[in-house]
């Protein structure tokens, strides 16, 4: 039950990011409000992932739990070292795949 709730939090954060996402890197770099909104939701994703039980994480080891948690930790604790190019890469390469895996785990 708790795991499902946390998975839904992850899914909601991904869907929020999808509404903010821009298709052009230069636009993204210059839009600090969008960056802040996306970073906030990446924090939610990592925090929710961190609260999912070890058992569930082991059962769904195709989901990059440690990467989500690690990204959250960098944003929160190393906020002055966040690399926007890496965030852009997450948006372009990882988010859609993560969403599919979360949806599959929820079904």
ABEGO torsion letter per residue (X at the ends): XAAAAAAAAAAAAAAAAAAABBABAAAAAABAAAAAAAAAAAAAAAAAAAABBAAAAAABAABBAAAAAAAAAAAAAAAAABBAAAAAAAAAAAAAAAAAAAAAAAX
